[in-house]
């Protein structure tokens, strides 16, 4: 293996790091908006954050598709998972990052209501009967999967902190250097 590839296997490339941190910030927004909506619906904070929940979710959906494609393309040059738990945890996070907005979009479509993000039309509404199975799927799983992912994200952060405290700072450096 060339020296360039050896170095890149010690850390993630700039595109992977950029997507990781951009998505982390957007997920922070998503979770703040969801928390404000559920804890203090109709508050000033809810009215500020909630209107952007769906548009930011759509951006995250596009970014996870891009991120997944990039990860598959650069797979040979990425750092390996530290262990099986880390491997499964990362795969679960990727799956949830894809499924949560997909289920949200299905619910939106099934409701028959139009959806636009940042003034751009995403899907037209429709007249007639709603598609109940889509609404039910979204209603049952969007929030549940979202809060499940929040727990996994906290575990992900906790694992990084644990590695850092053990003197294994290379785990954090792979994503920030």
DRENBASE-265774 format. One line per field, with one value per atom (N, C-alpha, C, O): residue number from 1; z, x, y. Coordinates in steps of 0.001 Angstrom, whole numbers. Layout:
BEGIN
num = NUM, ...
pz = Z, ...
px = X, ...
py = Y, ...
This chain:
BEGIN
num = 1, 1, 1, 1, 2, 2, 2, 2, 3, 3, 3, 3, 4, 4, 4, 4, 5, 5, 5, 5, 6, 6, 6, 6, 7, 7, 7, 7, 8, 8, 8, 8, 9, 9, 9, 9, 10, 10, 10, 10, 11, 11, 11, 11, 12, 12, 12, 12, 13, 13, 13, 13, 14, 14, 14, 14, 15, 15, 15, 15, 16, 16, 16, 16, 17, 17, 17, 17, 18, 18, 18, 18, 19, 19, 19, 19, 20, 20, 20, 20, 21, 21, 21, 21, 22, 22, 22, 22, 23, 23, 23, 23, 24, 24, 24, 24, 25, 25, 25, 25, 26, 26, 26, 26, 27, 27, 27, 27, 28, 28, 28, 28, 29, 29, 29, 29, 30, 30, 30, 30, 31, 31, 31, 31, 32, 32, 32, 32, 33, 33, 33, 33, 34, 34, 34, 34, 35, 35, 35, 35, 36, 36, 36, 36, 37, 37, 37, 37, 38, 38, 38, 38, 39, 39, 39, 39, 40, 40, 40, 40, 41, 41, 41, 41, 42, 42, 42, 42, 43, 43, 43, 43, 44, 44, 44, 44, 45, 45, 45, 45, 46, 46, 46, 46, 47, 47, 47, 47, 48, 48, 48, 48, 49, 49, 49, 49, 50, 50, 50, 50, 51, 51, 51, 51, 52, 52, 52, 52, 53, 53, 53, 53, 54, 54, 54, 54, 55, 55, 55, 55, 56, 56, 56, 56, 57, 57, 57, 57, 58, 58, 58, 58, 59, 59, 59, 59, 60, 60, 60, 60, 61, 61, 61, 61, 62, 62, 62, 62, 63, 63, 63, 63, 64, 64, 64, 64, 65, 65, 65, 65, 66, 66, 66, 66, 67, 67, 67, 67, 68, 68, 68, 68, 69, 69, 69, 69, 70, 70, 70, 70, 71, 71, 71, 71, 72, 72, 72, 72, 73, 73, 73, 73, 74, 74, 74, 74, 75, 75, 75, 75, 76, 76, 76, 76, 77, 77, 77, 77, 78, 78, 78, 78, 79, 79, 79, 79, 80, 80, 80, 80, 81, 81, 81, 81, 82, 82, 82, 82, 83, 83, 83, 83, 84, 84, 84, 84, 85, 85, 85, 85, 86, 86, 86, 86, 87, 87, 87, 87, 88, 88, 88, 88, 89, 89, 89, 89, 90, 90, 90, 90, 91, 91, 91, 91, 92, 92, 92, 92, 93, 93, 93, 93, 94, 94, 94, 94, 95, 95, 95, 95, 96, 96, 96, 96, 97, 97, 97, 97, 98, 98, 98, 98, 99, 99, 99, 99, 100, 100, 100, 100, 101, 101, 101, 101, 102, 102, 102, 102, 103, 103, 103, 103, 104, 104, 104, 104, 105, 105, 105, 105, 106, 106, 106, 106, 107, 107, 107, 107, 108, 108, 108, 108, 109, 109, 109, 109, 110, 110, 110, 110, 111, 111, 111, 111, 112, 112, 112, 112, 113, 113, 113, 113, 114, 114, 114, 114, 115, 115, 115, 115, 116, 116, 116, 116, 117, 117, 117, 117, 118, 118, 118, 118, 119, 119, 119, 119, 120, 120, 120, 120, 121, 121, 121, 121, 122, 122, 122, 122, 123, 123, 123, 123, 124, 124, 124, 124, 125, 125, 125, 125, 126, 126, 126, 126, 127, 127, 127, 127, 128, 128, 128, 128, 129, 129, 129, 129, 130, 130, 130, 130, 131, 131, 131, 131, 132, 132, 132, 132, 133, 133, 133, 133, 134, 134, 134, 134, 135, 135, 135, 135, 136, 136, 136, 136, 137, 137, 137, 137, 138, 138, 138, 138, 139, 139, 139, 139, 140, 140, 140, 140, 141, 141, 141, 141, 142, 142, 142, 142, 143, 143, 143, 143, 144, 144, 144, 144, 145, 145, 145, 145, 146, 146, 146, 146, 147, 147, 147, 147, 148, 148, 148, 148, 149, 149, 149, 149, 150, 150, 150, 150, 151, 151, 151, 151, 152, 152, 152, 152, 153, 153, 153, 153, 154, 154, 154, 154, 155, 155, 155, 155, 156, 156, 156, 156, 157, 157, 157, 157, 158, 158, 158, 158, 159, 159, 159, 159, 160, 160, 160, 160, 161, 161, 161, 161, 162, 162, 162, 162, 163, 163, 163, 163, 164, 164, 164, 164, 165, 165, 165, 165, 166, 166, 166, 166, 167, 167, 167, 167, 168, 168, 168, 168, 169, 169, 169, 169, 170, 170, 170, 170, 171, 171, 171, 171, 172, 172, 172, 172, 173, 173, 173, 173, 174, 174, 174, 174, 175, 175, 175, 175, 176, 176, 176, 176, 177, 177, 177, 177
pz = 0, 0, 0, 725, -808, -878, 413, 1211, 600, 1813, 1885, 2969, 742, 727, 1254, 2081, 777, 1225, 2691, 3403, 3163, 4565, 5445, 6473, 5051, 5820, 5824, 6871, 4660, 4597, 5389, 5830, 5583, 6379, 7869, 8669, 8249, 9656, 10001, 11174, 8984, 9220, 8029, 6963, 8240, 7161, 6263, 6714, 5004, 4050, 4341, 5114, 3718, 3976, 3645, 4360, 2584, 2224, 3292, 3700, 3739, 4791, 6076, 6722, 6442, 7664, 7522, 8444, 6374, 6151, 6214, 6845, 5561, 5605, 7027, 7464, 7745, 9124, 9986, 10662, 9973, 10856, 10388, 11220, 9092, 8590, 9023, 9497, 8858, 9253, 10765, 11241, 11521, 12985, 13376, 14244, 12741, 13033, 12629, 13361, 11474, 11024, 11913, 12177, 12370, 13299, 14637, 15271, 15071, 16291, 16123, 17031, 14968, 14677, 14693, 15299, 14029, 13958, 15360, 15679, 16194, 17544, 18424, 19270, 18247, 18984, 18560, 19404, 17265, 16792, 17282, 17679, 17264, 17736, 19238, 19704, 19983, 21437, 21781, 22627, 21134, 21384, 21018, 21721, 19916, 19471, 20457, 20759, 20955, 21858, 23285, 23971, 23731, 25116, 25272, 26316, 24244, 24380, 23057, 22496, 22577, 21322, 21397, 22429, 20327, 20201, 20974, 21075, 21517, 22162, 21082, 19911, 21483, 20535, 19937, 18746, 20776, 20279, 19267, 18238, 19563, 18640, 17312, 16243, 17383, 16165, 15354, 14135, 16017, 15337, 14652, 13507, 15352, 14872, 14028, 13008, 14434, 13822, 12324, 11607, 11818, 10368, 9508, 8325, 10081, 9314, 9540, 8976, 10354, 10654, 9379, 9118, 8608, 7375, 6319, 5741, 6045, 5051, 5429, 4573, 6698, 7131, 7049, 6693, 7372, 7222, 5785, 5532, 4845, 3421, 3031, 2293, 3533, 3273, 3836, 3179, 5045, 5647, 4819, 4678, 4278, 3429, 2205, 1855, 1560, 395, 798, 73, 1949, 2399, 2752, 2508, 3324, 3665, 2400, 2360, 1379, 102, -463, -900, -451, -917, -64, -590, 1243, 2165, 1999, 2044, 1809, 1605, 316, 280, -734, -2008, -1874, -2383, -1193, -1000, -154, -449, 885, 1750, 968, 1146, 109, -700, -1707, -1948, -2291, -3276, -2643, -3260, -1431, -789, 277, 1122, 245, 1277, 1532, 2682, 471, 615, 1342, 1872, 1364, 1926, 3266, 3777, 3835, 5098, 6264, 6089, 7441, 8623, 8900, 8702, 9345, 9709, 11040, 11852, 11259, 12564, 13608, 13324, 14822, 15889, 16347, 16736, 16296, 16738, 16145, 15421, 16462, 15914, 16393, 15623, 17646, 18176, 17405, 17043, 17154, 16390, 14965, 14431, 14358, 12996, 12925, 12052, 13841, 13867, 14199, 13610, 15135, 15499, 14333, 14121, 13575, 12416, 11344, 10747, 11100, 10111, 10557, 9738, 11856, 12379, 12213, 11843, 12483, 12310, 10850, 10570, 9925, 8505, 8116, 7408, 8574, 8246, 8776, 8067, 10015, 10602, 9918, 9710, 9566, 8880, 7534, 7045, 6938, 5677, 5920, 5265, 6857, 7077, 7678, 7296, 8610, 9312, 8338, 8354, 7502, 6565, 5500, 5037, 5105, 4122, 4661, 3952, 5901, 6528, 6676, 6491, 7008, 7093, 5744, 5673, 4680, 3343, 2915, 2273, 3267, 2962, 3664, 3064, 4937, 5676, 5017, 4858, 4638, 3984, 2695, 2458, 1870, 606, 852, 229, 1762, 2048, 2562, 2386, 3199, 3738, 2634, 2852, 1457, 352, 369, -513, 1361, 1465, 646, 580, 39, -719, 257, 1440, -255, 559, -257, -1365, 300, -321, 748, 1930, 322, 1231, 762, -373, 1660, 1361, 88, -699, -93, -1223, -2505, -3506, -2497, -3686, -3538, -2523, -4530, -4429, -4475, -5337, -3528, -3467, -3942, -4745, -3431, -3891, -3870, -2974, -4881, -4960, -4026, -3732, -3577, -2833, -3808, -5023, -3272, -4149, -3481, -2256, -4309, -3851, -3675, -4250, -2891, -2738, -1455, -531, -1437, -227, 86, -792, 1364, 1828, 1727, 1677, 1698, 1648, 3087, 3585, 3730, 5172, 5622, 6672, 4857, 5306, 5366, 6213, 4479, 4504, 5727, 6399, 6006, 7177, 8450, 9344, 8519, 9707, 9901, 11020, 8814, 8895, 9441, 10338, 8899, 9362, 10798, 11591, 11131, 12492, 13520, 14631, 13162, 14093, 14249, 15339, 13169, 13199, 13095, 13531, 12542, 12357, 13689, 13818, 14653, 15957, 16689, 17257, 16674, 17370, 16838, 17615, 15532, 14938, 15216, 15445, 15194, 15466, 16867, 17039, 17873, 19244, 19470, 20298, 18742, 18803, 18277, 18846, 17187, 16640, 17615, 17732, 18313, 19297, 20366, 20789, 20801, 21795, 21208, 21878, 19964, 19316, 19139, 19309, 18803, 18652, 19990, 20043, 21059, 22385, 22723, 23316, 22346, 22536, 21705, 22166, 20489, 19582, 20204, 20233, 20695, 21348, 22610, 22875, 23390, 24615, 24337, 25093, 23255, 22901, 22543, 22920, 21827, 21475, 22741, 22884, 23655, 24921, 25715, 26269, 25768, 26481, 25884, 26614, 24570, 23908, 24221, 24486, 24191, 24463, 25892, 26124, 26846, 28252, 28477, 29390, 27656, 27755, 27075, 27041, 26543, 25855, 24407, 23772, 23868, 22474, 21635, 21014, 21630, 20975, 19459, 18804, 18890, 17439, 16948, 15787, 17806, 17397, 17037, 15998, 17888, 17611, 16469, 15626, 16439, 15398, 14007, 13039, 13887, 12553, 11910, 10686, 12749, 12216, 12317, 11805, 12966, 13050, 12422, 12038, 12301, 11709, 10194, 9537
px = 849, 0, 893, 1886, 540, 1360, 1248, 333, 2199, 2193, 936, 391, 472, -732, -1916, -2686, -2057, -3163, -3006, -4006, -1792, -1566, -1977, -2626, -1607, -1963, -3478, -4065, -4119, -5553, -6325, -7442, -5769, -6460, -6375, -7070, -5546, -5450, -6485, -6781, -7031, -8024, -8970, -8681, -10099, -11064, -10658, -10015, -11033, -10702, -11549, -12505, -11185, -11838, -13330, -14129, -13714, -15133, -15918, -16995, -15390, -16061, -16175, -17223, -15101, -15130, -16117, -16882, -16101, -17026, -18481, -19308, -18795, -20165, -20552, -21672, -19634, -19908, -20293, -21321, -19475, -19706, -20876, -21607, -21070, -22244, -23520, -24465, -23541, -24721, -24906, -26041, -23828, -23950, -24643, -25516, -24260, -24901, -26371, -27221, -26667, -28058, -28904, -30070, -28317, -29054, -29271, -30307, -28323, -28518, -29732, -30556, -29841, -31001, -32284, -33281, -32250, -33439, -33893, -35080, -32945, -33314, -33753, -34632, -33168, -33641, -35063, -35904, -35332, -36676, -37688, -38793, -37340, -38262, -38508, -39638, -37448, -37587, -38449, -39338, -38195, -39004, -40465, -41370, -40692, -42057, -42801, -43969, -42133, -42802, -42928, -43907, -41956, -42001, -42763, -43367, -42736, -43407, -44017, -43677, -44930, -45606, -46267, -46825, -46201, -46755, -45972, -46424, -44815, -43972, -43227, -43233, -42595, -41811, -40675, -40382, -40039, -38948, -39459, -38825, -40603, -41211, -41539, -41279, -42103, -42473, -41245, -41329, -40119, -38875, -38259, -37814, -38236, -37517, -38353, -37875, -39592, -40375, -40634, -40628, -40862, -41102, -39939, -40127, -38762, -37600, -37280, -36317, -38080, -37812, -37836, -36903, -38884, -38992, -37969, -37318, -37799, -36783, -35367, -34615, -35006, -33672, -33601, -32559, -34691, -34733, -34506, -33831, -35066, -34862, -33394, -32833, -32782, -31353, -30552, -29642, -30889, -30182, -30362, -29432, -31553, -31797, -30886, -30269, -30804, -29920, -28461, -27701, -28073, -26682, -26340, -25213, -27286, -26952, -26821, -26012, -27594, -27430, -26044, -25327, -25676, -24350, -23251, -22267, -23431, -22424, -22246, -21126, -23343, -23267, -22519, -21657, -22862, -22155, -20668, -19842, -20328, -18922, -18217, -17085, -18887, -18292, -18017, -16971, -18946, -18751, -17622, -16824, -17562, -16517, -15124, -14160, -15018, -13709, -13465, -12584, -14234, -14178, -12763, -12369, -12014, -10669, -9699, -8682, -10017, -9085, -9533, -8921, -10594, -11135, -10574, -10201, -10511, -10090, -11069, -12276, -10542, -11380, -12066, -11569, -13206, -13863, -12965, -12228, -13038, -12173, -12558, -11704, -13860, -14330, -15718, -16254, -16282, -17581, -18696, -19597, -18640, -19661, -19642, -20697, -18455, -18341, -18860, -19556, -18530, -18978, -20508, -21114, -21117, -22577, -23219, -24236, -22629, -23164, -23166, -24142, -22075, -22016, -23026, -23678, -23157, -24140, -25556, -26388, -25833, -27155, -27422, -28528, -26424, -26587, -26879, -27770, -26137, -26377, -27789, -28486, -28210, -29555, -30622, -31573, -30464, -31444, -31428, -32482, -30242, -30164, -30885, -31355, -30972, -31697, -33190, -34033, -33512, -34903, -35770, -36931, -35229, -36046, -36629, -37841, -35825, -36448, -37296, -38284, -36925, -37727, -39131, -40114, -39231, -40531, -41294, -42510, -40576, -41216, -41763, -42864, -41009, -41480, -42674, -43594, -42664, -43812, -45068, -46141, -44927, -46074, -46572, -47777, -45653, -46026, -46791, -47843, -46274, -46934, -48313, -49298, -48369, -49625, -50706, -51894, -50306, -51284, -51980, -53043, -51375, -51943, -51591, -52014, -50823, -50439, -49176, -48267, -49148, -47958, -46809, -47026, -45602, -44411, -43416, -43049, -42985, -41916, -40871, -41190, -39638, -38520, -37810, -37340, -37741, -37075, -37639, -36906, -38965, -39648, -39614, -40201, -38949, -38879, -39856, -39831, -40716, -41671, -40949, -40107, -41306, -40721, -41739, -41425, -42964, -44030, -45355, -45637, -46144, -47470, -48413, -48235, -49395, -50459, -51406, -51270, -52354, -53347, -54705, -54820, -55722, -57110, -57502, -56889, -58506, -59021, -58536, -58058, -58678, -58344, -56854, -55996, -56594, -55209, -54752, -55568, -53454, -52900, -52552, -51467, -53496, -53434, -52214, -51646, -51796, -50653, -49379, -48517, -49260, -48089, -48138, -47127, -49304, -49467, -49190, -48483, -49755, -49565, -48102, -47589, -47432, -46014, -45205, -44379, -45448, -44745, -45075, -44189, -46353, -46772, -46220, -45871, -46140, -45645, -44131, -43614, -43420, -41974, -41069, -39920, -41531, -40631, -40029, -38808, -40862, -40358, -39604, -38538, -40156, -39505, -38087, -37143, -37949, -36620, -35723, -34522, -36317, -35539, -34949, -33773, -35746, -35237, -34312, -33404, -34535, -33587, -32232, -31192, -32257, -30996, -30333, -29108, -31117, -30536, -29772, -28697, -30317, -29634, -28338, -27306, -28390, -27172, -26129, -24935, -26567, -25631, -24963, -23754, -25733, -25149, -24150, -23104, -24476, -23527, -22270, -21165, -22438, -21319, -20398, -19179, -20992, -20216, -19557, -18390, -20303, -19756, -18570, -17599, -18639, -17529, -16286, -15176, -16457, -15319, -14697, -13475, -15532, -15032, -14289, -13221, -14850, -14208, -12839, -11863, -12772, -11479, -10485, -9312, -10947, -10074, -9540, -8354, -10410, -9988, -9004, -8179, -9091, -8155, -6822, -5923, -6704, -5471, -5449, -4395, -6583, -6681, -7226, -8283, -6487, -6962, -7050, -7679, -6429, -6477, -7898, -8195, -8784, -10171, -10818, -11467, -10643, -11197, -10443, -11054, -9159, -8339, -8712, -8566, -9195, -9573, -10658, -10768, -11460, -12572, -12362, -13181, -11282, -11072, -9777, -9698, -8787, -7504, -7561, -6575
py = -1175, 0, 1236, 1290, 2218, 3420, 4224, 4023, 5137, 5961, 6828, 7035, 7335, 8163, 7354, 7841, 6125, 5290, 4910, 4820, 4686, 4364, 5532, 5340, 6730, 7915, 8093, 8369, 7938, 8161, 7112, 7387, 5926, 4910, 5223, 4597, 6169, 6578, 7646, 7870, 8300, 9338, 9369, 8824, 10017, 10170, 11330, 12277, 11252, 12310, 13552, 13500, 14648, 15940, 15910, 16515, 15223, 15162, 14400, 14836, 13277, 12503, 13306, 13311, 13981, 14800, 15953, 16236, 16615, 17725, 17282, 17941, 16164, 15652, 15251, 15515, 14616, 14195, 15380, 15344, 16444, 17585, 18442, 18980, 18579, 19298, 18581, 19212, 17274, 16515, 16541, 16570, 16532, 16620, 17927, 17931, 19031, 20319, 20319, 20828, 19753, 19707, 18791, 19083, 17691, 16819, 17510, 17313, 18304, 19079, 19996, 20109, 20645, 21492, 20656, 21049, 19511, 18643, 18244, 18321, 17820, 17372, 18535, 18363, 19706, 20887, 21240, 21551, 21194, 21526, 20495, 20866, 19227, 18184, 18307, 18165, 18570, 18712, 19917, 19822, 21047, 22245, 21996, 22444, 21282, 21010, 20120, 20365, 19095, 18155, 18685, 18389, 19458, 19948, 21259, 21506, 22097, 23394, 23824, 24865, 22989, 23280, 24658, 25031, 25386, 26739, 27798, 28938, 27448, 28456, 29242, 28865, 30321, 31122, 30292, 30393, 29470, 28622, 27603, 27366, 27006, 26050, 26737, 26185, 27925, 28648, 29062, 29212, 29244, 29580, 28347, 28431, 27211, 26029, 25075, 24577, 24812, 23737, 23903, 22902, 25121, 25244, 24730, 24448, 24608, 24148, 22662, 22143, 21989, 20581, 19727, 18968, 19854, 19060, 19479, 18609, 20772, 21144, 20699, 20236, 20837, 20385, 18860, 18309, 18182, 16727, 16298, 15300, 17044, 16745, 16927, 16117, 17994, 18205, 17032, 16525, 16606, 15466, 14196, 13401, 14012, 12841, 12875, 11868, 14030, 14157, 13946, 13304, 14486, 14344, 12906, 12474, 12141, 10755, 9913, 8986, 10218, 9513, 9825, 8925, 11104, 11520, 10882, 10362, 10929, 10397, 8888, 8379, 8189, 6745, 6429, 5551, 7157, 6952, 7227, 6468, 8306, 8650, 7581, 7199, 7109, 6076, 4799, 4175, 4409, 3203, 3408, 2502, 4601, 4889, 4894, 4442, 5397, 5532, 4468, 4628, 3388, 2358, 1826, 1630, 1596, 1017, 1942, 1494, 3226, 4200, 4769, 5707, 4212, 4719, 3913, 2753, 4506, 3746, 2601, 2736, 1514, 367, 644, 1425, 6, 78, -558, -1502, -24, -524, -1920, -2716, -2210, -3526, -3767, -2928, -4918, -5291, -4355, -4024, -3932, -3031, -1709, -1188, -1167, 81, -118, 746, -1234, -1538, -1584, -963, -2317, -2439, -1089, -724, -354, 955, 1926, 2646, 1949, 2843, 2433, 3289, 1139, 671, 1024, 1415, 886, 1235, 2732, 3126, 3560, 5008, 5356, 6158, 4761, 5010, 4581, 5307, 3412, 2918, 3873, 4201, 4316, 5234, 6592, 7193, 7084, 8378, 8333, 9361, 7151, 6989, 6755, 7369, 5871, 5481, 6579, 6722, 7355, 8354, 9385, 9602, 10022, 10975, 10283, 10853, 9066, 8336, 8091, 8304, 7647, 7403, 8729, 8773, 9798, 11112, 11564, 12110, 11341, 11706, 10860, 11366, 9570, 8713, 9221, 9283, 9582, 10116, 11402, 11595, 12272, 13527, 13251, 13844, 12362, 12048, 11434, 11829, 10473, 9793, 10717, 10445, 11812, 12767, 13559, 14141, 13577, 14332, 15805, 16553, 16234, 17642, 17912, 17085, 19066, 19471, 19720, 19987, 19629, 19876, 20666, 20276, 21779, 22555, 22828, 22961, 22907, 23164, 24423, 24504, 25408, 26667, 27313, 27912, 27175, 27772, 26961, 27372, 25834, 24985, 23822, 23126, 23599, 22493, 21132, 20882, 20278, 18940, 17908, 17029, 18032, 17138, 17890, 18686, 17607, 18202, 17473, 16291, 18179, 17537, 16860, 17003, 16130, 15508, 15524, 15572, 15483, 15440, 13973, 13073, 13765, 12408, 11765, 12424, 10454, 9702, 9724, 9630, 9852, 9770, 8317, 7397, 8132, 6779, 6401, 6701, 5743, 5538, 4738, 5038, 3731, 2928, 3770, 3532, 4744, 5625, 6536, 6739, 7073, 7931, 7135, 7599, 5931, 5087, 4713, 4751, 4351, 3995, 5170, 5001, 6348, 7540, 7879, 8199, 7807, 8148, 7170, 7568, 5912, 4895, 4920, 4676, 5212, 4976, 6198, 6127, 7310, 8442, 8905, 8997, 9189, 9654, 8555, 8796, 7351, 6234, 6001, 5860, 5962, 5777, 6986, 6840, 8172, 9378, 9379, 9699, 9027, 9013, 7817, 7885, 6730, 5604, 6051, 5720, 6805, 7312, 8282, 8292, 9092, 10013, 9245, 9670, 8126, 7286, 6731, 6719, 6274, 5766, 6867, 6621, 8065, 9189, 9489, 9716, 9492, 9710, 8602, 8863, 7373, 6271, 6461, 6175, 6941, 7227, 8282, 8116, 9352, 10417, 9886, 10176, 9107, 8515, 7613, 7613, 6841, 5956, 6764, 6389, 7860, 8717, 9298, 9313, 9773, 10324, 9251, 9511, 8057, 6948, 6628, 6455, 6550, 6292, 7405, 7139, 8633, 9769, 9710, 9942, 9400, 9300, 8164, 8220, 7145, 6019, 6331, 5491, 7527, 7900, 7480, 7512, 7086, 6655, 7808, 7699, 8908, 10129, 9994, 10825, 8960, 8792, 8565, 8846, 8061, 7843, 9177, 9296, 10169, 11496, 12175, 12831, 12025, 12667, 12189, 12936, 10949, 10425, 11282, 11343, 11945, 12723, 14231, 14993, 14684, 16139, 16619, 17787, 15801, 16237, 16229, 16566
